C-alpha cells in the first residue's frame, strides 16, 4: 500500500471515529435536554417522547394505544401507564373509536400542548441560526446523513426488540 493511500485510509478511519463520538455526545445531550423539558412539565422523558409522537401523528391515521406501543417498542401495558399519566396531567384524553369500539384513540388536548412550544423556542432559534451557517448543498448533505442515521437507528432498534413479545434478559440461560 502506498503511503499516501495509507494516510487517506487512516484519516478516513479517524473521521469516522470522530463522527461516532460526536453522535454519542449529541445523543446524550438530546436525552438531557428532553429530560429537562419533561421535568418542567412533570413528565418523564418517555412520556414526553410519547406526547411528541402523538403531536406528530397525522389526522389521517389516529394514534391508538397499540400504534403508540409499536412506535415506541414499549409493551401495551407500559403504554397504558404512559397514557394514564398523560391523561392525568391533562395532555391527552382517550376516546373510543366510533368505527371499532374496542380501539382507543389517544387525542391531544390543546390546552397543555400550548405549553410545549415555549420550552422548545430557544432551541429552535439556536438551531435555525446554526443551519444559517451552511450553504444549501451542505444542508442537503446533513439532511441526508441524518435521514440515513435515523433509518439505521430504527433498524437496530427493531433488531434489539423481542420477536415473541417477551424480553429476554442477558442473564437468562446462565445456570
N, C-alpha and C positions, 0 to 999 in steps of 0.2 A: 504494500500500500504506500502510496506517495505521502510525503509529509504534509503537503497542503490538503490532501483529501482527509488525512487523519485529523488535522486541526479542525476542518469543517465538521467532521463527524463528532469530535469532542465538543465543539461549540454548539452543535445542534442538541446533543445529549444534555449539556448544561442548561440550555434554554428550556428544554422540556422539563427538566427538574425544577427550574425556577417557576415555570408556569404551574406545575403541580403544587409547589409550595405556596404560591400566591393563591391558587384555587382553594387550598385548605384554609388559608388565612381569611379569604373572602367569605368562605362558608361559615367559619367561626364568628366573624364579625356580623354576618347576616343573622345568625342564630341569636347572638347577644342583643342586636338591635330589636329583633322581633320579640324577644323576651322582655325588653324594656317597654315596648309598646303594649304588649299583652298585660304587663304589670300595671300600667296606667289604667287599663280597662277592667282590671280584676279578673283577667283570664290567664290561662296557661298558653304557652307558645303553640301547642297543638290545637287548642280551642281557637286561637287567633287564625291559624292557617286554615282550619275548617270553615271559619267565618269568611275568610278570603275566597275559598273555593265556592262558597255559597254566593258571594258577591259576583264572582266571575261566571257563574252558571248562566247560560243564556236563557232567555224567556221561552225559547222553543223546546228546551229539554229541562223539565222541572227537576230540581235537586231532591232526590229521595234519600232517606237514610241509607238504603242499600247502595245507591250510587256513591254517596259520600264515603262509605266503607271501602268500596272498590277503589276510589280515587286516592284514598289515604293509606290503604293497606291495613287499616285498623279492623278489628273484628266488629261484627254488628253490635255485640254487647258493649264494646268500648265506645262506639259511635252513639249508642243510646245514651250513655253517660255524658258524652260531649254535648249532644243536642239538649239533654236535660239541663245542663249548666248554662248553655247559651240561651235557652228559653227562660230559665230562672233569672238570668241577667237582663232580659228584655231585648236581646239581639235578634232572636228568631221566634217563630211560632210554628207549631205543627198543624198541618191541615190534611184532612182526608182527601185522597184523590177522588174527584167526582166520578171518574170512569172506572176506578178499581178501589173500592172501599178498604181493601187490605193494605194498600200502599199509603205511606205517609209522606207528604211533601213538606220540605223544610223551607219556609219563607222568611226572608229578611224583614225586619221591622225598621223602617226608615228613621225613626226617632233616634236609635242608637247608632245606626250606620253613619249618620252625620258626624258623630264624634270621632270617627276614624280619620277623616281627611286632614284635620289639623295636625294629627300626630305624624303624618307622612309628608306634609307640605314642605318642610325644611329639607328633608332628604330629596324630594322631587326637584326642588330648586337646585340643590347642590349637584345632583346627577345631570340635570339639564346643562348646567354650567360646565361640568366635566365633559359632556358629549360635545359641547360647543367648541372644544379644543381640537376636534378631529374633523378631517375632511370627509366628504360623503363616501368615498371609496374605503376609507379606514373604518367608518361606521358600519359599512356593509360587511367588512371582514369580521369586525367584532360581533355583529349580529349573527353571522354565520357560525362563528365559533361558539357563541352562547347557545344557539339553537341545537347545534350538534352535541354540546355538553349536556344539555337538558335531555336529549334522546338517550345518550349513554347512561346518564343517571337513572332515567326511567327504566331502561332495560336491566341495569344492575339491581335496581330495587325489586323488580319483578323476579329476578333470579334468586334473590335472598328470601323472598316470601315463601311461606309454606304452600305446598301444592295440594295438600289434603285438608286444608283448613285448620291444621294443628301445628303450632310452632314447636320445633324440636330444639331443645337446649343443647349447648355444646357438650355438656357432661352426660347426656343420655347415652346409654350403651356402654359406659365405662364402669363395669362392675367386675 
